[in-house]
Structure formats: C-alpha cells, structure tokens
Amino acid sequence: MEKEYYKLLSQKYKNVGEVTSEIINLEAILNLPKGTEHYLTDLHGEYHAFRHLVKTASGNLKIKIDELFGEILSIEEKHNFSKLIFYPEKILENLELSKKDKEHWYKISIKRILALFKLVSSKYTRSKVRKTLPSEYAYILEEFLTLNSKDFNKEEYYSQILSTIIELDIADDFIIKSVNLIQQLAVDKLHILGDIYDRGPEPHKIMDSLINHHNCDIQWGNHDILWIGASKGHLPCVANVLRISLRYSNLKVLEEGYGINLLPLGRFAIETYGDDPCTEFLPIANSMELFNDKEQYVRGQMHKAITIIQFKLEAKVISERPEFNMEKRMLLDKINFEKGTILLNEKEYKLTSNNFPTIDPKDPYKLTDREEEIIKKIGKYFKKSDKLKRHARFFFSNGSIYLKYNNQLMFHGCIPMDLDGNYKSFTIDGKNYNGKKLMDKFEELARKAYFKGDKRELDWLWYMWTGEYSPLFGKEDMKTFERYFIKEKETHKEIKNPYYKLRENEEIILKLMKHFDVTEDNGHIINGHTPVLTKKGELPMRAGNKLLVIDGGLSKAYQKTTGTAGYTLIYNSYGLRLASHEPFTTLEKAIEDSHEIISVIQLVDKAKRKKVKDTDTGIKLIKNLKELRVLLKLYREGHLISSK
C-alpha cells in the first residue's frame, strides 16, 4: 500500500528536481510568520457594523499603518490615510481638489498604499500573493513588490508607472483594487462564532459577504440553525423566523433578501385580529419610527397571528417527540379562556390579552384551516428561495458546531454541564451522549436533517434552537409565551445551563480544553452567545484568561445594557489581541471616526513569535515534507525512476 502511494506521489513530482524544489519551498513556508486570524461573533444581521470590522481588521490595519509610518506622518495624515484604506470608494467620491493638487494627492496616496501592500504581503509566499492580485494590475503590483529603496536605477521607471496610471485615468480603480487587496491580506482567516441571524435587518448581505470571503469558517449559533431549518420548510422553524422578524420590524430580510411573500399572512392577520390592538405584539425594534401607526398596527396583527401558529406547531412536535422532554412548554391547554388566566406551577396569572379567535378551548393546539393553509404556503416560499438555499448550504460547507484550530477551541453557546461541572448526558436513539460526543452527535443530526430532509430529522434543527440539551441554546426553557402574555417578570426568567457560571472557574475551563485536546500553553476557549455586561463590570477575559467571551454585541438592542458594541479578537504571530468597540451608528460617522470606533486594543496572550510550522497548517506541511523526503530517497536509490 505504501509503495503504491509513493508511485502516485511520483506522478505529481516526476523527478529529483521537482521533489527538491518542493522541499525547499515547504521548508521556507514553515518559517514564515503565522497568518493573522480574526474572530467575530453574534453579528445579529448588523451588516454595516460587520463590514466595518472586516475592513479595519478590528484595528489591526491601523496598527500596521502606525508601524509603517510612525513619526513620518502626523496623526491627522495617518487618520486620513486610514479612511482611504477602509473606505476608498467614499473618499475618492468626495475628493475635491484641483487637477494639479489631485495628481499630487494620487502620487502620494498610491506610494503609501503600495508601501502598506508590501508590508501586509510580507507574511506570505510570492506565489500566494500572486494568486490574489487583480489580473489587470498584477504586473504593476508585482513590480512594486520587488522595489528596493536603494534601487536608484529604477526610480524613474517606477515614477513613470505612477504617472501613467494617473494619466490614463485609472488611478481610482487602481486604488480601490489595491486597497481591497490590502484588506484581504491583512487577515488570513476569518472565524464567525455564530448568530449571523437574529434581530438585525441584513443577515442576507452578511452571508453574501462571507460566501465571497477568501477564507472563513462559521461555528453555528442557535439563530443560524433556526434559519437552516426554515430553509428546509420545517414549519415550527419557519414560524419562529417570521415571529422574530416581525417582532423587530425586519421584514426586509424576508421580502427583499429572500423573496418571501408575506401577503397571505398579512391578509389573514387583518381579517382575524381586526379589532385587536395587539399591544403586546407591536414592533419593539429601533426602526419603529420608520413606520406610521397603521403599518405598526398591521405588523402587530401579523406578529400575533404567527405567534399563535408557532405555539400550535411546536406543541405538535413536542407531543410527537417525547424524547425531547419539553411537555412543560405546551401552555395553551393551561389557559382558562373564560377568566383570561393561565395556571403555571400551581399559580394563576392574568393574561395581558384574552383574544384568541383561532384557538378552540376544547382542542387548543389544532390549526384552523386558514392557519394551516397560510403556514404551508409560506413554508413553500422558504423552501423555494434559491438564495436562502445557497446561504444554508454554506453553513455546512464552511461551518460546524465547534472548531479547534491552532489550539483555540471555538463554539457559540455552551457544553451542557450539571452544577458539579460534570458533562450532562442526553439520550438520543437509546444511547447517552455528553461533552464532545454530544456536540459531535448534534452536528451529525444537523447534517443528516439538512441533506436527508424528512420532517422527523428536521425536528432536531428546531430542538437545537430551543432544547435544554442543545449546546447552541444553553437554557432550560425559552419563555416565549410568558414574555408576551404575562406581566409578572418572575415567569420570564430563563435559567441558563450551569456552564455559564462554571466557566468563570479556570479549573473547569482547563478540564474542557483537555477534553477537546487543546493544550494549556497558548490555548484558549473562545465563546459567544452571551453579551458581556461591561457596565456591570463584566470582562471578556475569564478563568485566568483561558476563556474569552467576545459577544458584546453588535446588536443595537444590547448596547444600552452592555455599554459597548462588542469585542473582537485578533490572533497574529505575536499573540492574541482583544479589541473593544464603540457603537456603529452610520457609515458616514464610521468613516469620519474610524480611529475611534475601536476604543481599546488589549494584549491577551503574548507568545514567542509563531511561525507557520507552529500551526495546524504547519503540521500538515511537515507531514508532506516527510513524505517528499521519502520520495526523494526512493528516486536516489533507484526504487522509482525519474521522468523528464
């Protein structure tokens, strides 16, 4: 078998020269600095804030500019140059200079851009950089890469290239494409730790951006898995997606993003709840002022209509799947419709509304014919959306429930634990799973559900959104009914899995790291899902700095509570840097105050400078090198014959 393998390998490297050339190449690559990784989490549909973080590499590009130009440029000059690097189109669009001044500005700016390009590309092989170059400017950019400050013989040559770029009126295009290249090279790999979807208006644009990204991965969040289920037409998932979108007035993602027709639901809601003020269901998002009273009222009616449908659909799944152990979430049969009350835990609570025209007290979970017709129709719209299909598939091609990469363990939610720090077991198909095995099993179930697609398998996607043992959810219950219909806050409390308290303990985190084969030296767990309440003194670095919680979050709804717009993480060859961000308000303000959006950059873990050989990629390359050295020996000893 081994001999056959090397015969196959010899077809790729046909002679001693090709083998030695590749050995030299790989040895050189192993000694390059480790590529920069960028970690973001809980994007919640905030596309513009997300793009700002990607464009700026969470402050890493600003550091590069400071390193490069130090005392050469003033603070204002560096700030203006940063704006050009982050938002070239906007800066060029608003450039108001005379022809002579503009030519001078172009020459200075392009020289600075090329200097920054040379710096950010220095981590990579010439071959890798060459593959990223825009075809129309590849020759020019390669020439500038070889430029030496002492190369006096070529000064006029390079100067003429710049002059010709300006003369041909392609300077704007050259700047934009060069800057995009710098943004790409500034980060070698982007990690998204879940919840691209939720209350924000443009998760579909984030997904398009990620699909076009040169190198990214996703660790699934509970909102992501809900949308994946909806993309397959699983009706409880569809109803939840509709409810959340209506709650925050974010219909743009449904109608414009994915082409989902909501007219059937709108007509039904107006007819059914025409006299109901639907006070509990009026949109609560910041975008409310964009709609007049009538529009808000209609959305409130639609919101209530789909919420009742959701409760009925979920009850059907719960009754059909006793292994989910979620019977306590079936609440409609606990309502006293005559009194307008509900009995919970032997205590009676008054409901905020007792108008339930589609609920039959004798059979409260039965959908009316109209409800069934509407939800099935909308479910088909979800299934037929090509864009949603493409986005859902990307979660599987580039995503997973957790990821261990370069000795960092990433996941969105939690590892279910009991109060003593033991891994909680959950029975699936008669077998108990806990810890890493439970995570692996849920990923297997998700993939099987999506690609097999029958309803029973798809129920697992809904469970992963809301079930007690789901590592993506991490709570005992989701108190949706109580939050809408009961004023008493005691009923709203959702009890988190003990993991969220235990993770403050370094011993627990080290135990988890060992469980996932993450070594203590320079290893960490990186976690999202729960906002870091900076106002209350919470810190993102916990458990002796071995746990990093980087959800702040980007969602505007959280920022009053958290006091920040979240945390992001940069892991370069020198170690881990944590960046704290100020709220993103408008694109114009972000351009003007780009240096202030990132307020603090804090060193988490400084290490001896890491090289490619110290990474997961390096491990693979070292294995390749060993095989190549064996192949070289086989050639030299005559066991394999070289070909020309």
Secondary structure, 3 states (H helix, E strand, C coil): CHHHHHHHHHHHCCCHHHHHHHHHHHHHHHCCECCCEEEECCCCCCHHHHHHHHHHHHHHHHHHHHHHHCCCCCHHHHHHHHHHHHCHHHHHHCCCCCHHHHHHHHHHHHHHHHHHHHHHHCCCCHHHHHHHCCHHHHHHHHHHHCCCCCCHHHHHHHHHHHHHHHHCCCHHHHHHHHHHHHHHHHCCEEEECCCCCCCCCCHHHHHHHHHCCCCEEEECCHHHHHHHHHHCCCHHHHHHHHHHHHHCCCCHHHHHHCCCCCHHHHHHHHHHCCCCCCHHHCCCCHHHHHCCHHHHHHHHHHHHHHHHHHHHHHHHHHHHCHHHCCHHHCCHHHEECCCCEEEECCEEEEECCCCCCCCECCECCCCCHHHHHHHHHHHHHHHHCHHHHHHHHHHHHCEECEEEECCEEEECCCCCECCCCCECCEEECCEEECHHHHHHHHHHHHHHHHHHCCHHHHHHHHHHHHCCCCCCCCECCCCHHHHHHECCHHHCCCCECCHHHHCCCHHHHHHHHHHCCCCCCCCEEEECCCCCCHHHCCCCEECCCCEEECCCCCCHHHHHHHCCCCEEEEEECCEEEEEEECCCCCHHHHHHCHHHHEEEEEEEEECCCCEHHHCHHHHHHHHHHHHHHHHHHHHHCCCCCCCC
